[in-house]
Amino acid sequence: MSDKYDLNEVIAELRNEHEPIIIAAQGRDFRVLPAELWPDDALTLGTTDPVGAARTLMMDDDYDDFVTAGGSAGVLMHIIGKEALKAGKA
């Protein structure tokens, strides 16, 4: 028989094991959800609406401030890609 998992415990465990990506710009830290906690909306939007996906991944609804600081969906996806490569090499 397989194990029984408590969803809240699994999410808490993922939060403890995987820190958000932090991007510094104009004296602020912007936080991006780690891939393990991405909502389904972000995955769906990634192919049809990259900006919508970026908004979903940026924690604390800071995407507009991130863009004002010079960021974009492309820059965010580039950083996420770099982090994914690092994680794959670990």
MDAnalysis code that builds the backbone (N, CA, C; Angstrom):
import MDAnalysis as mda
import numpy as np

u = mda.Universe.empty(270, n_residues=90, atom_resindex=np.repeat(np.arange(90), 3), trajectory=True)
u.add_TopologyAttr("name", ["N", "CA", "C"] * 90)
u.add_TopologyAttr("resid", np.arange(1, 91))
u.add_TopologyAttr("resname", ["MET", "SER", "ASP", "LYS", "TYR", "ASP", "LEU", "ASN", "GLU", "VAL", "ILE", "ALA", "GLU", "LEU", "ARG", "ASN", "GLU", "HIS", "GLU", "PRO", "ILE", "ILE", "ILE", "ALA", "ALA", "GLN", "GLY", "ARG", "ASP", "PHE", "ARG", "VAL", "LEU", "PRO", "ALA", "GLU", "LEU", "TRP", "PRO", "ASP", "ASP", "ALA", "LEU", "THR", "LEU", "GLY", "THR", "THR", "ASP", "PRO", "VAL", "GLY", "ALA", "ALA", "ARG", "THR", "LEU", "MET", "MET", "ASP", "ASP", "ASP", "TYR", "ASP", "ASP", "PHE", "VAL", "THR", "ALA", "GLY", "GLY", "SER", "ALA", "GLY", "VAL", "LEU", "MET", "HIS", "ILE", "ILE", "GLY", "LYS", "GLU", "ALA", "LEU", "LYS", "ALA", "GLY", "LYS", "ALA"])
u.atoms.positions = np.array([
    [0.855, -1.178, 0.000],
    [0.000, 0.000, 0.000],
    [0.903, 1.245, 0.000],
    [0.532, 2.239, -0.753],
    [1.357, 3.448, -0.805],
    [1.126, 4.306, 0.439],
    [2.057, 5.231, 0.641],
    [1.944, 6.133, 1.786],
    [0.787, 7.106, 1.594],
    [0.283, 7.615, 2.693],
    [-0.744, 8.650, 2.672],
    [-0.049, 9.969, 2.975],
    [-0.278, 10.979, 2.130],
    [0.392, 12.266, 2.280],
    [-0.597, 13.346, 2.686],
    [-0.202, 14.144, 3.632],
    [-0.975, 15.316, 4.024],
    [-0.508, 16.470, 3.140],
    [-1.397, 17.019, 2.344],
    [-1.042, 18.047, 1.378],
    [-0.372, 19.253, 2.034],
    [-0.898, 19.711, 3.143],
    [-0.300, 20.861, 3.829],
    [1.118, 20.568, 4.293],
    [1.354, 19.352, 4.750],
    [2.705, 18.977, 5.181],
    [3.665, 18.912, 3.997],
    [3.189, 18.399, 2.875],
    [4.037, 18.318, 1.685],
    [4.403, 19.717, 1.201],
    [3.438, 20.625, 1.167],
    [3.702, 22.000, 0.731],
    [4.669, 22.683, 1.689],
    [4.489, 22.493, 2.984],
    [5.408, 23.070, 3.968],
    [6.814, 22.513, 3.775],
    [6.914, 21.230, 3.512],
    [8.211, 20.595, 3.276],
    [8.885, 21.196, 2.033],
    [8.111, 21.380, 0.966],
    [8.665, 21.989, -0.258],
    [9.130, 23.417, 0.002],
    [8.366, 24.166, 0.777],
    [8.768, 25.543, 1.106],
    [10.078, 25.564, 1.898],
    [10.257, 24.596, 2.777],
    [11.482, 24.522, 3.575],
    [12.686, 24.067, 2.742],
    [12.444, 23.206, 1.768],
    [13.535, 22.645, 0.968],
    [13.929, 23.516, -0.213],
    [13.014, 24.329, -0.721],
    [13.265, 25.099, -1.946],
    [12.966, 26.575, -1.692],
    [14.011, 27.354, -1.631],
    [13.848, 28.783, -1.381],
    [13.427, 29.498, -2.655],
    [12.771, 30.644, -2.508],
    [12.421, 31.416, -3.694],
    [13.685, 31.966, -4.362],
    [13.577, 32.260, -5.639],
    [14.644, 32.943, -6.354],
    [14.537, 34.411, -5.966],
    [15.659, 35.024, -5.629],
    [15.651, 36.437, -5.237],
    [16.398, 37.242, -6.290],
    [15.751, 38.288, -6.775],
    [16.327, 39.175, -7.788],
    [16.400, 40.568, -7.183],
    [17.596, 41.126, -7.118],
    [17.789, 42.469, -6.554],
    [17.759, 43.498, -7.679],
    [17.007, 44.574, -7.472],
    [16.942, 45.672, -8.449],
    [16.494, 46.932, -7.735],
    [17.193, 48.002, -7.992],
    [16.858, 49.320, -7.445],
    [16.584, 49.284, -5.943],
    [17.458, 48.604, -5.208],
    [17.347, 48.576, -3.759],
    [16.262, 47.676, -3.205],
    [15.645, 46.875, -4.052],
    [14.579, 45.961, -3.616],
    [14.945, 44.542, -3.933],
    [14.380, 43.637, -3.199],
    [14.477, 42.214, -3.515],
    [13.123, 41.736, -4.006],
    [13.124, 41.167, -5.204],
    [11.919, 40.576, -5.770],
    [12.046, 39.069, -5.622],
    [10.972, 38.410, -5.236],
    [10.996, 36.976, -4.983],
    [10.117, 36.248, -5.989],
    [10.657, 35.129, -6.464],
    [9.954, 34.293, -7.437],
    [9.770, 32.915, -6.820],
    [8.583, 32.393, -6.944],
    [8.305, 31.062, -6.399],
    [9.276, 30.024, -6.952],
    [9.746, 29.104, -6.123],
    [10.537, 27.999, -6.656],
    [9.641, 27.104, -7.522],
    [10.232, 26.472, -8.515],
    [9.456, 25.690, -9.491],
    [8.540, 24.656, -8.843],
    [8.967, 24.096, -7.736],
    [8.166, 23.068, -7.073],
    [6.832, 23.597, -6.554],
    [6.703, 24.917, -6.428],
    [5.471, 25.513, -5.899],
    [4.723, 26.344, -6.942],
    [5.106, 26.234, -8.198],
    [4.406, 26.989, -9.240],
    [2.957, 26.545, -9.336],
    [2.043, 27.501, -9.391],
    [0.633, 27.137, -9.572],
    [0.385, 26.654, -11.008],
    [-0.654, 25.873, -11.186],
    [-0.998, 25.358, -12.508],
    [-1.184, 26.486, -13.516],
    [-1.743, 27.610, -13.078],
    [-1.951, 28.742, -13.980],
    [-0.652, 29.186, -14.636],
    [0.430, 29.200, -13.891],
    [1.711, 29.640, -14.444],
    [2.180, 28.686, -15.532],
    [1.977, 27.405, -15.330],
    [2.393, 26.425, -16.328],
    [1.561, 26.552, -17.597],
    [0.270, 26.760, -17.445],
    [-0.607, 26.930, -18.599],
    [-0.294, 28.220, -19.338],
    [-0.118, 29.301, -18.602],
    [0.143, 30.597, -19.216],
    [1.515, 30.664, -19.881],
    [2.442, 29.835, -19.441],
    [3.790, 29.870, -19.979],
    [3.843, 29.714, -21.484],
    [2.901, 28.991, -22.066],
    [2.906, 28.777, -23.515],
    [2.052, 29.786, -24.261],
    [1.114, 30.424, -23.586],
    [0.211, 31.341, -24.279],
    [0.361, 32.798, -23.860],
    [0.815, 33.032, -22.652],
    [0.896, 34.394, -22.120],
    [2.084, 34.497, -21.166],
    [3.306, 34.682, -21.718],
    [4.495, 34.721, -20.856],
    [4.435, 35.799, -19.773],
    [3.836, 36.938, -20.073],
    [3.732, 37.999, -19.066],
    [2.780, 37.562, -17.956],
    [1.681, 36.938, -18.320],
    [0.754, 36.424, -17.307],
    [1.421, 35.376, -16.427],
    [2.235, 34.515, -17.051],
    [2.968, 33.512, -16.275],
    [3.940, 34.194, -15.318],
    [4.648, 35.207, -15.810],
    [5.608, 35.925, -14.966],
    [4.905, 36.575, -13.782],
    [3.745, 37.171, -14.029],
    [2.968, 37.783, -12.939],
    [2.600, 36.746, -11.886],
    [2.247, 35.558, -12.328],
    [1.835, 34.492, -11.418],
    [3.001, 33.987, -10.582],
    [4.204, 33.971, -11.164],
    [5.372, 33.435, -10.464],
    [5.983, 34.425, -9.485],
    [5.781, 35.714, -9.723],
    [6.372, 36.745, -8.871],
    [5.575, 36.810, -7.574],
    [6.237, 36.601, -6.465],
    [5.559, 36.616, -5.170],
    [5.192, 38.048, -4.778],
    [4.200, 38.196, -3.950],
    [3.759, 39.478, -3.400],
    [3.269, 40.456, -4.460],
    [2.833, 39.943, -5.601],
    [2.264, 40.803, -6.651],
    [3.183, 41.966, -7.017],
    [4.471, 41.712, -7.114],
    [5.444, 42.759, -7.387],
    [5.848, 42.855, -8.853],
    [5.147, 42.218, -9.757],
    [5.588, 42.193, -11.143],
    [5.677, 43.596, -11.745],
    [4.696, 44.445, -11.486],
    [4.732, 45.805, -12.050],
    [5.953, 46.574, -11.555],
    [6.291, 46.436, -10.280],
    [7.483, 47.097, -9.744],
    [8.749, 46.493, -10.347],
    [8.748, 45.202, -10.590],
    [9.875, 44.530, -11.228],
    [10.097, 45.097, -12.632],
    [9.028, 45.284, -13.375],
    [9.118, 45.861, -14.724],
    [9.600, 47.305, -14.648],
    [9.084, 48.078, -13.699],
    [9.521, 49.460, -13.519],
    [11.022, 49.519, -13.226],
    [11.531, 48.511, -12.534],
    [12.958, 48.457, -12.202],
    [13.808, 47.991, -13.388],
    [13.166, 47.668, -14.520],
    [13.901, 47.254, -15.717],
    [13.724, 45.800, -16.092],
    [12.960, 45.061, -15.306],
    [12.751, 43.642, -15.585],
    [11.698, 43.428, -16.655],
    [11.571, 42.199, -17.088],
    [10.557, 41.803, -18.075],
    [10.310, 40.305, -17.922],
    [9.296, 39.806, -18.621],
    [9.022, 38.369, -18.584],
    [10.219, 37.598, -19.136],
    [10.833, 38.126, -20.195],
    [11.999, 37.466, -20.779],
    [13.168, 37.383, -19.817],
    [13.433, 38.487, -19.121],
    [14.523, 38.500, -18.139],
    [14.216, 37.510, -17.016],
    [12.975, 37.510, -16.547],
    [12.589, 36.598, -15.467],
    [12.765, 35.142, -15.904],
    [12.323, 34.813, -17.118],
    [12.451, 33.438, -17.597],
    [13.925, 33.059, -17.779],
    [14.759, 34.012, -18.162],
    [16.191, 33.756, -18.277],
    [16.783, 33.380, -16.912],
    [16.431, 34.151, -15.895],
    [16.928, 33.874, -14.541],
    [16.418, 32.526, -14.057],
    [15.149, 32.241, -14.290],
    [14.582, 30.944, -13.890],
    [15.319, 29.817, -14.599],
    [15.632, 30.006, -15.872],
    [16.381, 29.003, -16.629],
    [17.765, 28.758, -16.037],
    [18.446, 29.829, -15.657],
    [19.766, 29.690, -15.021],
    [19.669, 28.909, -13.724],
    [18.645, 29.204, -12.930],
    [18.463, 28.490, -11.665],
    [18.147, 27.007, -11.914],
    [17.375, 26.737, -12.953],
    [17.044, 25.338, -13.289],
    [18.302, 24.578, -13.681],
    [19.183, 25.230, -14.446],
    [20.442, 24.581, -14.818],
    [21.304, 24.299, -13.600],
    [21.365, 25.271, -12.682],
    [22.137, 25.072, -11.457],
    [21.584, 23.896, -10.658],
    [20.270, 23.823, -10.569],
    [19.634, 22.752, -9.797],
    [19.920, 21.400, -10.438],
    [19.983, 21.357, -11.762],
    [20.251, 20.115, -12.458],
    [21.672, 19.624, -12.265],
    [22.582, 20.549, -11.981],
    [23.990, 20.192, -11.778],
    [24.286, 19.810, -10.340],
    [23.340, 20.093, -9.444],
    [23.576, 19.812, -8.013],
    [23.485, 18.349, -7.708],
])
